[in-house]
């Protein structure tokens, strides 16, 4: 079973999209484990990764890059 995302907005967007981590990884062109690490808070995304994942999940609001949303 895949771990839950750390951010509730990402969790909701992932659920609404019906995407798995593997499918999301395919959409953004990243390894599945990298997407899991970012979404679960195990690693911090780059700004480009953050924007790519947000776009793929349909998150269009200007999300602050602090706390759980911090980037490298």
PyMOL commands that set and color helices and strands:
alter all, ss='L'
color gray80, all
select helices_A, chain A and resi 8-17+21-28+32-39+47-56+67-69
alter helices_A, ss='H'
color red, helices_A
deselect
rebuild
show_as cartoon
